[in-house]
Amino acid sequence: MIVRWESEHDYVLVHLHQDMFGDWIYSRAWGQIGTQYGGLKHAVADSYDQAMMWVDDLSHIQTARGYRKVLEAEDDTPEGRHAVAQLSLLD
């Protein structure tokens, strides 16, 4: 799953996926749209439910800050694959 929020100048992107060991990885990228400024952070969740709780919490925070959700897609869709490719450029 990949979710992206945007404000007028900034973005936040979350990628939730399982690694080859079955662990749930929560990756969060943020920055200014159209610049190299930003960051990337990864965390390993204890469970899928915990990872989804992190996504829900971030959604509430971003909405409160005036961000709007512009993408919510699964990794196997064209939109999801494109967003994951963009995320990998940040590593």
C-alpha positions as CSV (number, residue, x, y, z in Angstrom):
1,M,0.0,0.0,0.0
2,I,1.2,3.5,-0.8
3,V,-0.5,6.7,0.3
4,R,0.5,10.3,-0.6
5,W,-0.6,13.6,0.9
6,E,0.2,17.0,-0.4
7,S,-0.1,20.6,0.7
8,E,0.6,23.6,-1.6
9,H,4.4,23.1,-1.3
10,D,5.0,19.8,0.6
11,Y,4.3,16.1,0.4
12,V,4.3,13.1,2.7
13,L,4.4,9.6,1.3
14,V,3.9,6.3,3.1
15,H,4.8,2.9,1.7
16,L,3.6,-0.2,3.7
17,H,4.9,-3.6,2.5
18,Q,6.2,-6.9,3.7
19,D,9.8,-7.9,3.4
20,M,11.1,-11.3,2.5
21,F,11.0,-12.4,6.1
22,G,7.3,-11.5,6.5
23,D,7.9,-8.3,8.6
24,W,5.8,-5.3,7.9
25,I,7.9,-2.3,6.8
26,Y,6.6,1.2,7.2
27,S,8.5,3.7,5.1
28,R,7.7,7.4,5.3
29,A,9.2,10.1,2.9
30,W,8.6,13.8,3.2
31,G,9.8,17.0,1.5
32,Q,9.1,20.0,-0.6
33,I,7.5,19.3,-4.0
34,G,10.0,19.9,-6.8
35,T,13.1,20.0,-4.7
36,Q,15.6,17.7,-3.1
37,Y,14.7,18.8,0.4
38,G,13.2,16.1,2.6
39,G,13.8,12.8,4.3
40,L,13.1,9.1,4.4
41,K,12.5,6.9,7.5
42,H,11.8,3.2,7.8
43,A,10.3,1.3,10.7
44,V,9.5,-2.3,11.3
45,A,6.0,-2.9,12.7
46,D,5.2,-5.7,15.1
47,S,2.2,-6.6,13.0
48,Y,0.1,-5.5,10.1
49,D,-2.4,-4.0,12.5
50,Q,0.3,-1.8,14.1
51,A,1.5,-0.6,10.7
52,M,-2.1,0.3,9.7
53,M,-2.5,2.2,13.0
54,W,0.6,4.2,12.1
55,V,-0.9,5.0,8.6
56,D,-4.2,6.0,10.2
57,D,-2.4,8.2,12.8
58,L,-0.4,9.9,10.1
59,S,-3.5,10.4,8.0
60,H,-5.2,12.2,10.9
61,I,-2.1,14.4,11.4
62,Q,-1.7,15.3,7.8
63,T,-5.4,16.2,7.5
64,A,-5.2,18.4,10.6
65,R,-2.2,20.2,9.0
66,G,-4.2,20.9,5.8
67,Y,-2.7,18.2,3.6
68,R,-5.0,16.4,1.2
69,K,-4.7,12.8,0.2
70,V,-3.8,12.6,-3.5
71,L,-3.0,8.9,-3.9
72,E,-3.9,5.6,-2.2
73,A,-2.9,2.6,-4.2
74,E,-1.7,-1.0,-3.9
75,D,1.9,-1.7,-5.1
76,D,0.7,-3.9,-8.0
77,T,-1.2,-1.1,-9.7
78,P,0.4,1.3,-12.3
79,E,0.0,4.2,-9.9
80,G,1.4,2.3,-7.0
81,R,4.4,1.0,-9.0
82,H,5.1,4.6,-10.2
83,A,5.0,5.9,-6.6
84,V,7.2,3.1,-5.3
85,A,9.7,3.9,-8.0
86,Q,9.8,7.5,-7.0
87,L,10.2,6.5,-3.3
88,S,13.2,4.3,-4.3
89,L,15.0,7.4,-5.8
90,L,15.2,8.8,-2.3
91,D,17.4,6.1,-0.8
